[in-house]
Amino acid sequence: MTKRIITVHEDDTTREIATTFDKNHINGAPVVDDMGKMVGIVSESDLIKAAARSADAEKKAEKIDAKFKPRSDIQGSQTGSMITPGGMLELLRYKLGSSRNVEKDDIESGSFRGDRAQDIMLRDVVTIGPDESLKKAVQIIKRKGINRLPVVNKDGEPIGMITRADVIKALAKELGGAA
């Protein structure tokens, strides 16, 4: 089990998550709330899916943008796009491909960065307790077809992670190989 567990917060952006993964050489992490309780798990695969959705939405948005170019009104003066503030929020929601609500403050503050962990994470996470056996962990990993199994304490806080690599190391050690 890996005891030095790296977590991401449910409000972390996909950019922050990718940076955390890269900096720590990991490909998945538990997602925690403000209390440190595990609320989901996010993986490289989730980030890739979010990026693909965003790229697809960007292409679609370019087509929409063409419809909202400045035009001359009937009196010949130049006007801006015909998008109302509410329409702009809807356009951003669509353009950025986010299931997260885009609020006026997001636009004005410039803090909106797209999907957050809570938007892309897997919520129904299989976990294991700290006192369970490696055999049980292996059975869960195999049966569920998962790559990582979070170890959580009685309060639902992540305290470790069992990966397939951990299982291989344990098997090699048990069989007398170098680990």
BELGI-V94128 format. One record per residue. N is the residue number from 1. SS is DSSP state (hx for helix, st for strand, lp for the rest). Layout:
N:SS
N:SS
//
This chain:
1:lp
2:st
3:lp
4:lp
5:lp
6:lp
7:st
8:st
9:st
10:lp
11:lp
12:lp
13:st
14:hx
15:hx
16:hx
17:hx
18:hx
19:hx
20:hx
21:hx
22:hx
23:hx
24:hx
25:lp
26:lp
27:lp
28:st
29:st
30:st
31:st
32:st
33:lp
34:lp
35:lp
36:lp
37:st
38:st
39:st
40:st
41:st
42:st
43:st
44:hx
45:hx
46:hx
47:hx
48:hx
49:hx
50:hx
51:hx
52:hx
53:hx
54:hx
55:hx
56:hx
57:hx
58:hx
59:hx
60:hx
61:hx
62:hx
63:hx
64:hx
65:hx
66:hx
67:hx
68:lp
69:lp
70:lp
71:st
72:st
73:lp
74:lp
75:lp
76:lp
77:lp
78:st
79:st
80:lp
81:lp
82:lp
83:lp
84:lp
85:hx
86:hx
87:hx
88:hx
89:hx
90:hx
91:hx
92:hx
93:hx
94:hx
95:hx
96:hx
97:lp
98:lp
99:lp
100:lp
101:lp
102:lp
103:lp
104:hx
105:hx
106:hx
107:hx
108:hx
109:hx
110:lp
111:lp
112:lp
113:lp
114:lp
115:lp
116:st
117:hx
118:hx
119:hx
120:hx
121:lp
122:st
123:lp
124:lp
125:lp
126:lp
127:st
128:st
129:st
130:lp
131:lp
132:lp
133:lp
134:hx
135:hx
136:hx
137:hx
138:hx
139:hx
140:hx
141:hx
142:hx
143:hx
144:hx
145:lp
146:lp
147:lp
148:st
149:st
150:st
151:st
152:st
153:lp
154:lp
155:lp
156:lp
157:st
158:st
159:st
160:st
161:st
162:st
163:st
164:hx
165:hx
166:hx
167:hx
168:hx
169:hx
170:hx
171:hx
172:hx
173:hx
174:hx
175:lp
176:lp
177:lp
178:lp
179:lp
//
